Amino acid sequence: MAETSANVTAPLDVVWGAPAIAASINRTERATYHMLESGTLPGAKKIAGRWCFAPSVFYDAVTAPQESVAA
């Protein structure tokens, strides 16, 4: 039986470990650790003591249009 595209799921786009995360966002490890620990890196969270990162969430957050604030 042939698989259709509806039955096939794409692999999860997840980067594991701070050094790999730093490379994927083109930042130094030190800067990346700071962003991870301060909670300012969208798409990153710590699971079982290890950082994981979803680049698609990050890029969606940084490319989303900003809401204008009425003065």
PDB file of N, CA, C, O and CB in Angstrom:
ATOM      1  N   MET A   1       0.842  -1.175   0.000  1.00  0.00           N
ATOM      2  CA  MET A   1       0.000   0.000   0.000  1.00  0.00           C
ATOM      3  C   MET A   1       0.887   1.239   0.000  1.00  0.00           C
ATOM      4  O   MET A   1       1.778   1.356   0.841  1.00  0.00           O
ATOM      5  CB  MET A   1      -0.958  -0.002   1.216  1.00  0.00           C
ATOM      6  N   ALA A   2       0.666   2.142  -0.905  1.00  0.00           N
ATOM      7  CA  ALA A   2       1.471   3.360  -1.022  1.00  0.00           C
ATOM      8  C   ALA A   2       1.019   4.384   0.010  1.00  0.00           C
ATOM      9  O   ALA A   2      -0.171   4.555   0.274  1.00  0.00           O
ATOM     10  CB  ALA A   2       1.370   3.951  -2.449  1.00  0.00           C
ATOM     11  N   GLU A   3       2.012   5.060   0.583  1.00  0.00           N
ATOM     12  CA  GLU A   3       1.697   6.099   1.561  1.00  0.00           C
ATOM     13  C   GLU A   3       1.346   7.386   0.843  1.00  0.00           C
ATOM     14  O   GLU A   3       1.965   7.747  -0.158  1.00  0.00           O
ATOM     15  CB  GLU A   3       2.876   6.324   2.527  1.00  0.00           C
ATOM     16  N   THR A   4       0.358   8.064   1.362  1.00  0.00           N
ATOM     17  CA  THR A   4       0.009   9.362   0.821  1.00  0.00           C
ATOM     18  C   THR A   4       0.657  10.432   1.674  1.00  0.00           C
ATOM     19  O   THR A   4       1.109  10.156   2.785  1.00  0.00           O
ATOM     20  CB  THR A   4      -1.522   9.551   0.760  1.00  0.00           C
ATOM     21  N   SER A   5       0.706  11.641   1.166  1.00  0.00           N
ATOM     22  CA  SER A   5       1.341  12.717   1.922  1.00  0.00           C
ATOM     23  C   SER A   5       0.595  13.020   3.215  1.00  0.00           C
ATOM     24  O   SER A   5       1.186  13.573   4.143  1.00  0.00           O
ATOM     25  CB  SER A   5       1.427  13.972   1.071  1.00  0.00           C
ATOM     26  N   ALA A   6      -0.678  12.677   3.302  1.00  0.00           N
ATOM     27  CA  ALA A   6      -1.443  12.915   4.520  1.00  0.00           C
ATOM     28  C   ALA A   6      -0.987  11.989   5.646  1.00  0.00           C
ATOM     29  O   ALA A   6      -1.136  12.327   6.821  1.00  0.00           O
ATOM     30  CB  ALA A   6      -2.937  12.726   4.253  1.00  0.00           C
ATOM     31  N   ASN A   7      -0.434  10.828   5.301  1.00  0.00           N
ATOM     32  CA  ASN A   7      -0.005   9.871   6.310  1.00  0.00           C
ATOM     33  C   ASN A   7       1.441  10.060   6.745  1.00  0.00           C
ATOM     34  O   ASN A   7       1.867   9.467   7.735  1.00  0.00           O
ATOM     35  CB  ASN A   7      -0.189   8.484   5.793  1.00  0.00           C
ATOM     36  N   VAL A   8       2.187  10.860   6.036  1.00  0.00           N
ATOM     37  CA  VAL A   8       3.600  11.047   6.331  1.00  0.00           C
ATOM     38  C   VAL A   8       3.766  12.348   7.105  1.00  0.00           C
ATOM     39  O   VAL A   8       3.284  13.401   6.687  1.00  0.00           O
ATOM     40  CB  VAL A   8       4.453  11.058   5.025  1.00  0.00           C
ATOM     41  N   THR A   9       4.451  12.259   8.236  1.00  0.00           N
ATOM     42  CA  THR A   9       4.690  13.469   9.017  1.00  0.00           C
ATOM     43  C   THR A   9       6.131  13.913   8.831  1.00  0.00           C
ATOM     44  O   THR A   9       7.028  13.088   8.657  1.00  0.00           O
ATOM     45  CB  THR A   9       4.380  13.235  10.516  1.00  0.00           C
ATOM     46  N   ALA A  10       6.343  15.202   8.868  1.00  0.00           N
ATOM     47  CA  ALA A  10       7.689  15.750   8.744  1.00  0.00           C
ATOM     48  C   ALA A  10       8.429  15.549  10.064  1.00  0.00           C
ATOM     49  O   ALA A  10       7.812  15.584  11.128  1.00  0.00           O
ATOM     50  CB  ALA A  10       7.646  17.258   8.353  1.00  0.00           C
ATOM     51  N   PRO A  11       9.737  15.340  10.007  1.00  0.00           N
ATOM     52  CA  PRO A  11      10.488  15.197  11.256  1.00  0.00           C
ATOM     53  C   PRO A  11      10.442  16.502  12.045  1.00  0.00           C
ATOM     54  O   PRO A  11      10.354  17.590  11.476  1.00  0.00           O
ATOM     55  CB  PRO A  11      11.955  14.789  10.971  1.00  0.00           C
ATOM     56  N   LEU A  12      10.502  16.368  13.352  1.00  0.00           N
ATOM     57  CA  LEU A  12      10.474  17.554  14.187  1.00  0.00           C
ATOM     58  C   LEU A  12      11.738  18.375  13.975  1.00  0.00           C
ATOM     59  O   LEU A  12      12.840  17.835  13.874  1.00  0.00           O
ATOM     60  CB  LEU A  12      10.320  17.171  15.662  1.00  0.00           C
ATOM     61  N   ASP A  13      11.563  19.650  13.912  1.00  0.00           N
ATOM     62  CA  ASP A  13      12.668  20.572  13.709  1.00  0.00           C
ATOM     63  C   ASP A  13      13.111  21.063  15.083  1.00  0.00           C
ATOM     64  O   ASP A  13      12.657  22.107  15.550  1.00  0.00           O
ATOM     65  CB  ASP A  13      12.260  21.768  12.772  1.00  0.00           C
ATOM     66  N   VAL A  14      14.004  20.300  15.732  1.00  0.00           N
ATOM     67  CA  VAL A  14      14.462  20.630  17.074  1.00  0.00           C
ATOM     68  C   VAL A  14      15.978  20.533  17.119  1.00  0.00           C
ATOM     69  O   VAL A  14      16.572  19.593  16.592  1.00  0.00           O
ATOM     70  CB  VAL A  14      13.818  19.697  18.130  1.00  0.00           C
ATOM     71  N   VAL A  15      16.593  21.527  17.761  1.00  0.00           N
ATOM     72  CA  VAL A  15      18.039  21.553  17.947  1.00  0.00           C
ATOM     73  C   VAL A  15      18.291  21.312  19.439  1.00  0.00           C
ATOM     74  O   VAL A  15      17.659  21.939  20.289  1.00  0.00           O
ATOM     75  CB  VAL A  15      18.676  22.929  17.454  1.00  0.00           C
ATOM     76  N   TRP A  16      19.214  20.403  19.751  1.00  0.00           N
ATOM     77  CA  TRP A  16      19.507  20.059  21.141  1.00  0.00           C
ATOM     78  C   TRP A  16      20.875  20.572  21.558  1.00  0.00           C
ATOM     79  O   TRP A  16      21.855  20.422  20.828  1.00  0.00           O
ATOM     80  CB  TRP A  16      19.434  18.548  21.343  1.00  0.00           C
ATOM     81  N   GLY A  17      20.935  21.177  22.734  1.00  0.00           N
ATOM     82  CA  GLY A  17      22.196  21.626  23.313  1.00  0.00           C
ATOM     83  C   GLY A  17      22.518  23.066  22.969  1.00  0.00           C
ATOM     84  O   GLY A  17      22.309  23.516  21.842  1.00  0.00           O
ATOM     85  N   ALA A  18      23.032  23.781  23.960  1.00  0.00           N
ATOM     86  CA  ALA A  18      23.337  25.204  23.774  1.00  0.00           C
ATOM     87  C   ALA A  18      24.352  25.474  22.671  1.00  0.00           C
ATOM     88  O   ALA A  18      24.164  26.428  21.917  1.00  0.00           O
ATOM     89  CB  ALA A  18      23.848  25.781  25.058  1.00  0.00           C
ATOM     90  N   PRO A  19      25.422  24.684  22.533  1.00  0.00           N
ATOM     91  CA  PRO A  19      26.365  24.964  21.435  1.00  0.00           C
ATOM     92  C   PRO A  19      25.707  24.861  20.053  1.00  0.00           C
ATOM     93  O   PRO A  19      25.982  25.681  19.177  1.00  0.00           O
ATOM     94  CB  PRO A  19      27.548  23.997  21.506  1.00  0.00           C
ATOM     95  N   ALA A  20      24.857  23.881  19.857  1.00  0.00           N
ATOM     96  CA  ALA A  20      24.164  23.729  18.571  1.00  0.00           C
ATOM     97  C   ALA A  20      23.143  24.844  18.371  1.00  0.00           C
ATOM     98  O   ALA A  20      22.941  25.313  17.251  1.00  0.00           O
ATOM     99  CB  ALA A  20      23.469  22.354  18.490  1.00  0.00           C
ATOM    100  N   ILE A  21      22.501  25.266  19.456  1.00  0.00           N
ATOM    101  CA  ILE A  21      21.552  26.372  19.368  1.00  0.00           C
ATOM    102  C   ILE A  21      22.291  27.645  18.973  1.00  0.00           C
ATOM    103  O   ILE A  21      21.826  28.397  18.116  1.00  0.00           O
ATOM    104  CB  ILE A  21      20.803  26.569  20.711  1.00  0.00           C
ATOM    105  N   ALA A  22      23.438  27.884  19.595  1.00  0.00           N
ATOM    106  CA  ALA A  22      24.247  29.065  19.270  1.00  0.00           C
ATOM    107  C   ALA A  22      24.614  29.080  17.789  1.00  0.00           C
ATOM    108  O   ALA A  22      24.529  30.119  17.135  1.00  0.00           O
ATOM    109  CB  ALA A  22      25.525  29.099  20.132  1.00  0.00           C
ATOM    110  N   ALA A  23      25.014  27.946  17.270  1.00  0.00           N
ATOM    111  CA  ALA A  23      25.372  27.864  15.857  1.00  0.00           C
ATOM    112  C   ALA A  23      24.166  28.121  14.959  1.00  0.00           C
ATOM    113  O   ALA A  23      24.298  28.743  13.905  1.00  0.00           O
ATOM    114  CB  ALA A  23      25.974  26.499  15.544  1.00  0.00           C
ATOM    115  N   SER A  24      22.990  27.645  15.371  1.00  0.00           N
ATOM    116  CA  SER A  24      21.809  27.791  14.516  1.00  0.00           C
ATOM    117  C   SER A  24      21.283  29.223  14.468  1.00  0.00           C
ATOM    118  O   SER A  24      20.617  29.603  13.505  1.00  0.00           O
ATOM    119  CB  SER A  24      20.711  26.870  14.997  1.00  0.00           C
ATOM    120  N   ILE A  25      21.578  30.032  15.511  1.00  0.00           N
ATOM    121  CA  ILE A  25      21.129  31.429  15.490  1.00  0.00           C
ATOM    122  C   ILE A  25      22.288  32.392  15.255  1.00  0.00           C
ATOM    123  O   ILE A  25      22.120  33.610  15.324  1.00  0.00           O
ATOM    124  CB  ILE A  25      20.428  31.777  16.801  1.00  0.00           C
ATOM    125  N   ASN A  26      23.458  31.835  14.977  1.00  0.00           N
ATOM    126  CA  ASN A  26      24.648  32.627  14.651  1.00  0.00           C
ATOM    127  C   ASN A  26      25.032  33.598  15.771  1.00  0.00           C
ATOM    128  O   ASN A  26      25.279  34.781  15.534  1.00  0.00           O
ATOM    129  CB  ASN A  26      24.414  33.400  13.364  1.00  0.00           C
ATOM    130  N   ARG A  27      25.076  33.065  16.997  1.00  0.00           N
ATOM    131  CA  ARG A  27      25.491  33.830  18.171  1.00  0.00           C
ATOM    132  C   ARG A  27      26.573  33.057  18.894  1.00  0.00           C
ATOM    133  O   ARG A  27      26.755  31.864  18.649  1.00  0.00           O
ATOM    134  CB  ARG A  27      24.291  34.117  19.116  1.00  0.00           C
ATOM    135  N   THR A  28      27.292  33.719  19.781  1.00  0.00           N
ATOM    136  CA  THR A  28      28.296  33.022  20.572  1.00  0.00           C
ATOM    137  C   THR A  28      27.597  32.154  21.614  1.00  0.00           C
ATOM    138  O   THR A  28      26.435  32.379  21.950  1.00  0.00           O
ATOM    139  CB  THR A  28      29.266  34.027  21.251  1.00  0.00           C
ATOM    140  N   GLU A  29      28.323  31.158  22.119  1.00  0.00           N
ATOM    141  CA  GLU A  29      27.744  30.306  23.151  1.00  0.00           C
ATOM    142  C   GLU A  29      27.415  31.111  24.392  1.00  0.00           C
ATOM    143  O   GLU A  29      26.382  30.883  25.023  1.00  0.00           O
ATOM    144  CB  GLU A  29      28.695  29.166  23.503  1.00  0.00           C
ATOM    145  N   ARG A  30      28.275  32.047  24.749  1.00  0.00           N
ATOM    146  CA  ARG A  30      28.043  32.864  25.940  1.00  0.00           C
ATOM    147  C   ARG A  30      26.754  33.676  25.805  1.00  0.00           C
ATOM    148  O   ARG A  30      25.944  33.714  26.731  1.00  0.00           O
ATOM    149  CB  ARG A  30      29.237  33.801  26.185  1.00  0.00           C
ATOM    150  N   ALA A  31      26.565  34.321  24.661  1.00  0.00           N
ATOM    151  CA  ALA A  31      25.353  35.110  24.426  1.00  0.00           C
ATOM    152  C   ALA A  31      24.122  34.212  24.411  1.00  0.00           C
ATOM    153  O   ALA A  31      23.064  34.586  24.918  1.00  0.00           O
ATOM    154  CB  ALA A  31      25.460  35.887  23.101  1.00  0.00           C
ATOM    155  N   THR A  32      24.265  33.031  23.830  1.00  0.00           N
ATOM    156  CA  THR A  32      23.153  32.096  23.767  1.00  0.00           C
ATOM    157  C   THR A  32      22.775  31.610  25.156  1.00  0.00           C
ATOM    158  O   THR A  32      21.591  31.551  25.487  1.00  0.00           O
ATOM    159  CB  THR A  32      23.501  30.912  22.872  1.00  0.00           C
ATOM    160  N   TYR A  33      23.767  31.258  25.980  1.00  0.00           N
ATOM    161  CA  TYR A  33      23.464  30.849  27.354  1.00  0.00           C
ATOM    162  C   TYR A  33      22.730  31.964  28.098  1.00  0.00           C
ATOM    163  O   TYR A  33      21.790  31.696  28.847  1.00  0.00           O
ATOM    164  CB  TYR A  33      24.759  30.470  28.104  1.00  0.00           C
ATOM    165  N   HIS A  34      23.149  33.196  27.899  1.00  0.00           N
ATOM    166  CA  HIS A  34      22.476  34.314  28.552  1.00  0.00           C
ATOM    167  C   HIS A  34      21.011  34.379  28.127  1.00  0.00           C
ATOM    168  O   HIS A  34      20.125  34.526  28.969  1.00  0.00           O
ATOM    169  CB  HIS A  34      23.188  35.639  28.224  1.00  0.00           C
ATOM    170  N   MET A  35      20.752  34.269  26.817  1.00  0.00           N
ATOM    171  CA  MET A  35      19.375  34.311  26.324  1.00  0.00           C
ATOM    172  C   MET A  35      18.563  33.128  26.847  1.00  0.00           C
ATOM    173  O   MET A  35      17.396  33.290  27.206  1.00  0.00           O
ATOM    174  CB  MET A  35      19.358  34.322  24.791  1.00  0.00           C
ATOM    175  N   LEU A  36      19.167  31.944  26.892  1.00  0.00           N
ATOM    176  CA  LEU A  36      18.467  30.765  27.379  1.00  0.00           C
ATOM    177  C   LEU A  36      18.098  30.916  28.848  1.00  0.00           C
ATOM    178  O   LEU A  36      16.953  30.676  29.231  1.00  0.00           O
ATOM    179  CB  LEU A  36      19.322  29.519  27.176  1.00  0.00           C
ATOM    180  N   GLU A  37      19.063  31.312  29.671  1.00  0.00           N
ATOM    181  CA  GLU A  37      18.833  31.416  31.107  1.00  0.00           C
ATOM    182  C   GLU A  37      17.884  32.555  31.468  1.00  0.00           C
ATOM    183  O   GLU A  37      17.160  32.463  32.460  1.00  0.00           O
ATOM    184  CB  GLU A  37      20.147  31.605  31.823  1.00  0.00           C
ATOM    185  N   SER A  38      17.878  33.631  30.673  1.00  0.00           N
ATOM    186  CA  SER A  38      16.996  34.756  30.968  1.00  0.00           C
ATOM    187  C   SER A  38      15.601  34.581  30.362  1.00  0.00           C
ATOM    188  O   SER A  38      14.701  35.375  30.637  1.00  0.00           O
ATOM    189  CB  SER A  38      17.615  36.040  30.458  1.00  0.00           C
ATOM    190  N   GLY A  39      15.420  33.541  29.535  1.00  0.00           N
ATOM    191  CA  GLY A  39      14.105  33.273  28.950  1.00  0.00           C
ATOM    192  C   GLY A  39      13.751  34.174  27.792  1.00  0.00           C
ATOM    193  O   GLY A  39      12.572  34.348  27.487  1.00  0.00           O
ATOM    194  N   THR A  40      14.742  34.752  27.138  1.00  0.00           N
ATOM    195  CA  THR A  40      14.463  35.674  26.038  1.00  0.00           C
ATOM    196  C   THR A  40      14.663  35.067  24.655  1.00  0.00           C
ATOM    197  O   THR A  40      14.678  35.793  23.661  1.00  0.00           O
ATOM    198  CB  THR A  40      15.329  36.879  26.169  1.00  0.00           C
ATOM    199  N   LEU A  41      14.814  33.772  24.578  1.00  0.00           N
ATOM    200  CA  LEU A  41      14.991  33.110  23.291  1.00  0.00           C
ATOM    201  C   LEU A  41      13.716  32.332  22.959  1.00  0.00           C
ATOM    202  O   LEU A  41      13.491  31.251  23.504  1.00  0.00           O
ATOM    203  CB  LEU A  41      16.236  32.165  23.311  1.00  0.00           C
ATOM    204  N   PRO A  42      12.873  32.881  22.061  1.00  0.00           N
ATOM    205  CA  PRO A  42      11.622  32.195  21.720  1.00  0.00           C
ATOM    206  C   PRO A  42      11.895  30.817  21.131  1.00  0.00           C
ATOM    207  O   PRO A  42      12.800  30.651  20.313  1.00  0.00           O
ATOM    208  CB  PRO A  42      10.802  33.034  20.730  1.00  0.00           C
ATOM    209  N   GLY A  43      11.120  29.847  21.544  1.00  0.00           N
ATOM    210  CA  GLY A  43      11.255  28.497  21.017  1.00  0.00           C
ATOM    211  C   GLY A  43      12.220  27.627  21.785  1.00  0.00           C
ATOM    212  O   GLY A  43      12.462  26.486  21.391  1.00  0.00           O
ATOM    213  N   ALA A  44      12.786  28.138  22.882  1.00  0.00           N
ATOM    214  CA  ALA A  44      13.754  27.362  23.666  1.00  0.00           C
ATOM    215  C   ALA A  44      13.167  26.997  25.019  1.00  0.00           C
ATOM    216  O   ALA A  44      12.450  27.784  25.637  1.00  0.00           O
ATOM    217  CB  ALA A  44      15.066  28.150  23.852  1.00  0.00           C
ATOM    218  N   LYS A  45      13.485  25.792  25.465  1.00  0.00           N
ATOM    219  CA  LYS A  45      13.118  25.386  26.815  1.00  0.00           C
ATOM    220  C   LYS A  45      14.039  24.274  27.266  1.00  0.00           C
ATOM    221  O   LYS A  45      14.690  23.615  26.455  1.00  0.00           O
ATOM    222  CB  LYS A  45      11.642  24.935  26.883  1.00  0.00           C
ATOM    223  N   LYS A  46      14.084  24.079  28.553  1.00  0.00           N
ATOM    224  CA  LYS A  46      14.956  23.070  29.137  1.00  0.00           C
ATOM    225  C   LYS A  46      14.129  21.827  29.422  1.00  0.00           C
ATOM    226  O   LYS A  46      13.104  21.891  30.101  1.00  0.00           O
ATOM    227  CB  LYS A  46      15.642  23.596  30.432  1.00  0.00           C
ATOM    228  N   ILE A  47      14.581  20.703  28.899  1.00  0.00           N
ATOM    229  CA  ILE A  47      13.912  19.421  29.115  1.00  0.00           C
ATOM    230  C   ILE A  47      14.922  18.470  29.722  1.00  0.00           C
ATOM    231  O   ILE A  47      15.963  18.185  29.130  1.00  0.00           O
ATOM    232  CB  ILE A  47      13.319  18.844  27.785  1.00  0.00           C
ATOM    233  N   ALA A  48      14.603  17.983  30.911  1.00  0.00           N
ATOM    234  CA  ALA A  48      15.469  17.036  31.627  1.00  0.00           C
ATOM    235  C   ALA A  48      16.899  17.565  31.740  1.00  0.00           C
ATOM    236  O   ALA A  48      17.859  16.808  31.595  1.00  0.00           O
ATOM    237  CB  ALA A  48      15.472  15.671  30.916  1.00  0.00           C
ATOM    238  N   GLY A  49      17.037  18.865  31.999  1.00  0.00           N
ATOM    239  CA  GLY A  49      18.345  19.457  32.193  1.00  0.00           C
ATOM    240  C   GLY A  49      19.110  19.798  30.930  1.00  0.00           C
ATOM    241  O   GLY A  49      20.268  20.209  30.998  1.00  0.00           O
ATOM    242  N   ARG A  50      18.480  19.632  29.786  1.00  0.00           N
ATOM    243  CA  ARG A  50      19.152  19.922  28.514  1.00  0.00           C
ATOM    244  C   ARG A  50      18.313  20.891  27.701  1.00  0.00           C
ATOM    245  O   ARG A  50      17.094  20.742  27.608  1.00  0.00           O
ATOM    246  CB  ARG A  50      19.407  18.621  27.709  1.00  0.00           C
ATOM    247  N   TRP A  51      18.967  21.885  27.113  1.00  0.00           N
ATOM    248  CA  TRP A  51      18.259  22.869  26.320  1.00  0.00           C
ATOM    249  C   TRP A  51      17.855  22.308  24.969  1.00  0.00           C
ATOM    250  O   TRP A  51      18.635  21.619  24.311  1.00  0.00           O
ATOM    251  CB  TRP A  51      19.108  24.103  26.137  1.00  0.00           C
ATOM    252  N   CYS A  52      16.623  22.611  24.561  1.00  0.00           N
ATOM    253  CA  CYS A  52      16.173  22.283  23.207  1.00  0.00           C
ATOM    254  C   CYS A  52      15.597  23.552  22.605  1.00  0.00           C
ATOM    255  O   CYS A  52      15.194  24.470  23.320  1.00  0.00           O
ATOM    256  CB  CYS A  52      15.113  21.113  23.206  1.00  0.00           C
ATOM    257  N   PHE A  53      15.564  23.589  21.297  1.00  0.00           N
ATOM    258  CA  PHE A  53      15.217  24.801  20.581  1.00  0.00           C
ATOM    259  C   PHE A  53      14.504  24.456  19.287  1.00  0.00           C
ATOM    260  O   PHE A  53      14.949  23.595  18.528  1.00  0.00           O
ATOM    261  CB  PHE A  53      16.463  25.640  20.300  1.00  0.00           C
ATOM    262  N   ALA A  54      13.395  25.134  19.044  1.00  0.00           N
ATOM    263  CA  ALA A  54      12.642  24.969  17.799  1.00  0.00           C
ATOM    264  C   ALA A  54      12.886  26.200  16.925  1.00  0.00           C
ATOM    265  O   ALA A  54      12.266  27.241  17.141  1.00  0.00           O
ATOM    266  CB  ALA A  54      11.104  24.771  18.081  1.00  0.00           C
ATOM    267  N   PRO A  55      13.781  26.093  15.945  1.00  0.00           N
ATOM    268  CA  PRO A  55      14.087  27.256  15.100  1.00  0.00           C
ATOM    269  C   PRO A  55      12.856  27.859  14.417  1.00  0.00           C
ATOM    270  O   PRO A  55      12.793  29.074  14.226  1.00  0.00           O
ATOM    271  CB  PRO A  55      15.091  26.862  14.049  1.00  0.00           C
ATOM    272  N   SER A  56      11.897  27.041  14.056  1.00  0.00           N
ATOM    273  CA  SER A  56      10.714  27.576  13.376  1.00  0.00           C
ATOM    274  C   SER A  56       9.941  28.532  14.282  1.00  0.00           C
ATOM    275  O   SER A  56       9.419  29.541  13.808  1.00  0.00           O
ATOM    276  CB  SER A  56       9.798  26.432  12.919  1.00  0.00           C
ATOM    277  N   VAL A  57       9.863  28.231  15.569  1.00  0.00           N
ATOM    278  CA  VAL A  57       9.183  29.119  16.519  1.00  0.00           C
ATOM    279  C   VAL A  57       9.969  30.426  16.646  1.00  0.00           C
ATOM    280  O   VAL A  57       9.389  31.511  16.656  1.00  0.00           O
ATOM    281  CB  VAL A  57       9.029  28.432  17.913  1.00  0.00           C
ATOM    282  N   PHE A  58      11.284  30.309  16.742  1.00  0.00           N
ATOM    283  CA  PHE A  58      12.147  31.487  16.853  1.00  0.00           C
ATOM    284  C   PHE A  58      11.987  32.399  15.639  1.00  0.00           C
ATOM    285  O   PHE A  58      11.752  33.598  15.790  1.00  0.00           O
ATOM    286  CB  PHE A  58      13.616  31.064  17.006  1.00  0.00           C
ATOM    287  N   TYR A  59      12.113  31.843  14.448  1.00  0.00           N
ATOM    288  CA  TYR A  59      12.033  32.660  13.241  1.00  0.00           C
ATOM    289  C   TYR A  59      10.644  33.247  13.035  1.00  0.00           C
ATOM    290  O   TYR A  59      10.515  34.356  12.517  1.00  0.00           O
ATOM    291  CB  TYR A  59      12.424  31.840  12.033  1.00  0.00           C
ATOM    292  N   ASP A  60       9.602  32.521  13.433  1.00  0.00           N
ATOM    293  CA  ASP A  60       8.251  33.082  13.374  1.00  0.00           C
ATOM    294  C   ASP A  60       8.132  34.281  14.306  1.00  0.00           C
ATOM    295  O   ASP A  60       7.506  35.282  13.958  1.00  0.00           O
ATOM    296  CB  ASP A  60       7.203  32.015  13.742  1.00  0.00           C
ATOM    297  N   ALA A  61       8.731  34.179  15.486  1.00  0.00           N
ATOM    298  CA  ALA A  61       8.649  35.272  16.473  1.00  0.00           C
ATOM    299  C   ALA A  61       9.427  36.504  16.021  1.00  0.00           C
ATOM    300  O   ALA A  61       8.959  37.628  16.201  1.00  0.00           O
ATOM    301  CB  ALA A  61       9.179  34.802  17.833  1.00  0.00           C
ATOM    302  N   VAL A  62      10.587  36.313  15.445  1.00  0.00           N
ATOM    303  CA  VAL A  62      11.408  37.470  15.081  1.00  0.00           C
ATOM    304  C   VAL A  62      11.010  38.083  13.737  1.00  0.00           C
ATOM    305  O   VAL A  62      11.401  39.212  13.438  1.00  0.00           O
ATOM    306  CB  VAL A  62      12.865  37.069  15.039  1.00  0.00           C
ATOM    307  N   THR A  63      10.247  37.363  12.932  1.00  0.00           N
ATOM    308  CA  THR A  63       9.812  37.926  11.650  1.00  0.00           C
ATOM    309  C   THR A  63       8.359  38.370  11.671  1.00  0.00           C
ATOM    310  O   THR A  63       7.867  38.908  10.679  1.00  0.00           O
ATOM    311  CB  THR A  63      10.012  36.915  10.547  1.00  0.00           C
ATOM    312  N   ALA A  64       7.662  38.157  12.784  1.00  0.00           N
ATOM    313  CA  ALA A  64       6.256  38.561  12.882  1.00  0.00           C
ATOM    314  C   ALA A  64       6.170  40.076  12.905  1.00  0.00           C
ATOM    315  O   ALA A  64       7.000  40.740  13.524  1.00  0.00           O
ATOM    316  CB  ALA A  64       5.586  37.957  14.145  1.00  0.00           C
ATOM    317  N   PRO A  65       5.173  40.620  12.236  1.00  0.00           N
ATOM    318  CA  PRO A  65       5.022  42.092  12.276  1.00  0.00           C
ATOM    319  C   PRO A  65       4.690  42.539  13.693  1.00  0.00           C
ATOM    320  O   PRO A  65       3.894  41.910  14.390  1.00  0.00           O
ATOM    321  CB  PRO A  65       3.911  42.569  11.287  1.00  0.00           C
ATOM    322  N   GLN A  66       5.310  43.627  14.099  1.00  0.00           N
ATOM    323  CA  GLN A  66       5.085  44.171  15.439  1.00  0.00           C
ATOM    324  C   GLN A  66       3.816  45.010  15.441  1.00  0.00           C
ATOM    325  O   GLN A  66       3.523  45.720  14.479  1.00  0.00           O
ATOM    326  CB  GLN A  66       6.298  45.016  15.908  1.00  0.00           C
ATOM    327  N   GLU A  67       3.063  44.918  16.543  1.00  0.00           N
ATOM    328  CA  GLU A  67       1.864  45.737  16.674  1.00  0.00           C
ATOM    329  C   GLU A  67       2.279  47.166  17.006  1.00  0.00           C
ATOM    330  O   GLU A  67       3.168  47.399  17.826  1.00  0.00           O
ATOM    331  CB  GLU A  67       0.909  45.166  17.764  1.00  0.00           C
ATOM    332  N   SER A  68       1.629  48.097  16.364  1.00  0.00           N
ATOM    333  CA  SER A  68       1.945  49.489  16.671  1.00  0.00           C
ATOM    334  C   SER A  68       1.152  49.911  17.903  1.00  0.00           C
ATOM    335  O   SER A  68      -0.002  49.523  18.084  1.00  0.00           O
ATOM    336  CB  SER A  68       1.629  50.420  15.459  1.00  0.00           C
ATOM    337  N   VAL A  69       1.787  50.701  18.730  1.00  0.00           N
ATOM    338  CA  VAL A  69       1.153  51.185  19.950  1.00  0.00           C
ATOM    339  C   VAL A  69       0.649  52.590  19.697  1.00  0.00           C
ATOM    340  O   VAL A  69       1.410  53.482  19.320  1.00  0.00           O
ATOM    341  CB  VAL A  69       2.135  51.152  21.157  1.00  0.00           C
ATOM    342  N   ALA A  70      -0.647  52.776  19.911  1.00  0.00           N
ATOM    343  CA  ALA A  70      -1.237  54.091  19.697  1.00  0.00           C
ATOM    344  C   ALA A  70      -0.845  55.013  20.852  1.00  0.00           C
ATOM    345  O   ALA A  70      -0.963  54.640  22.019  1.00  0.00           O
ATOM    346  CB  ALA A  70      -2.785  53.990  19.568  1.00  0.00           C
ATOM    347  N   ALA A  71      -0.391  56.188  20.530  1.00  0.00           N
ATOM    348  CA  ALA A  71       0.036  57.139  21.575  1.00  0.00           C
ATOM    349  C   ALA A  71      -1.092  57.990  22.050  1.00  0.00           C
ATOM    350  O   ALA A  71      -0.903  58.837  22.923  1.00  0.00           O
ATOM    351  CB  ALA A  71       1.144  58.026  21.075  1.00  0.00           C
TER     352      ALA A  71
END
